[in-house]
Amino acid sequence: ALSPGINDPGTAIDVVGTTLRILADWSSEARKSAQAVAYPHLHVPHISVDDIVIDAFRWIARDAAGHLEVQIRIIRALASLNAFDAPRFGEATRMMAQESLGRARDALESRKDIELLEDVYRQSGLAPVE
């Protein structure tokens, strides 16, 4: 969606929203099933929440670094995940939000756009308290 030939930030924003819903649903199901072991002899490798959040958002944060509207949606989606389940997503969402903001600072050309994104980041609850 964000290749130079297509340049469709709307689709990227839709993907961020869909990713948010999938991760929120996963978190809800994980909370429900944490106590129930349906298949005690089945073992799967542990996947860290950090890895899940990075895999879900890093690629789009990188490819959309110069798209203010996508970057705003990424920060807000990460803030929503943090608000939804801070014990599970807190550290990972803060880390990913900082990375996304850094990529945007490097790519955005307008100082006003950078300031707007920094304001969104500060208001998100993900920024370190100064």
JOWO-V804177 format. One record per residue. RES is the residue in one small letter. SS is DSSP state (@ for helix, = for strand, . for the rest). OMEGA is omega in whole degrees, 0 to 359 (999 if undefined). BURIAL is b if it has 9 or more other ideal C-beta (glycine too) atoms within 8 Angstrom, else e. Layout:
res/ss/omega/burial
RES/SS/OMEGA/BURIAL
RES/SS/OMEGA/BURIAL
//
This chain:
res/ss/omega/burial
a/./184/b
l/./176/b
s/./182/e
p/./181/e
g/./183/e
i/./176/e
n/./184/e
d/./181/e
p/@/179/b
g/@/177/e
t/@/178/e
a/@/178/b
i/@/177/b
d/@/178/e
v/@/178/b
v/@/179/b
g/@/178/b
t/@/178/e
t/@/177/b
l/@/180/b
r/@/180/e
i/@/182/b
l/@/176/b
a/@/177/b
d/@/179/e
w/@/180/b
s/@/178/b
s/@/180/e
e/@/179/e
a/@/178/b
r/@/181/e
k/@/187/e
s/@/182/e
a/./182/e
q/./186/e
a/./176/e
v/./183/e
a/./184/e
y/./187/e
p/./181/e
h/./178/e
l/./180/e
h/./176/e
v/./180/e
p/./178/e
h/./174/e
i/./182/e
s/./177/e
v/@/177/b
d/@/180/b
d/@/180/e
i/@/181/b
v/@/178/b
i/@/180/b
d/@/182/e
a/@/190/b
f/@/187/b
r/@/184/b
w/@/182/e
i/@/175/b
a/@/179/b
r/@/184/e
d/@/181/e
a/./184/b
a/./182/b
g/./181/e
h/./184/b
l/@/185/b
e/@/177/e
v/@/179/b
q/@/177/b
i/@/180/b
r/@/177/b
i/@/181/b
i/@/180/b
r/@/177/b
a/@/178/b
l/@/177/b
a/@/178/b
s/@/177/b
l/@/179/b
n/@/180/b
a/@/182/e
f/@/183/b
d/./183/b
a/@/179/e
p/@/182/e
r/@/190/e
f/@/189/b
g/@/183/b
e/@/182/e
a/@/181/b
t/@/177/b
r/@/180/b
m/@/182/b
m/@/178/b
a/@/178/b
q/@/179/b
e/@/180/b
s/@/179/b
l/@/179/b
g/@/178/e
r/@/180/b
a/@/178/b
r/@/180/b
d/@/189/e
a/@/183/e
l/./183/b
e/./184/e
s/./177/e
r/@/179/e
k/@/178/e
d/@/179/b
i/@/180/b
e/@/178/e
l/@/179/b
l/@/177/b
e/@/176/b
d/@/178/e
v/@/180/b
y/@/179/b
r/@/181/e
q/@/185/e
s/./186/b
g/./181/e
l/./182/b
a/./175/b
p/./179/e
v/./181/e
e/./999/e
//
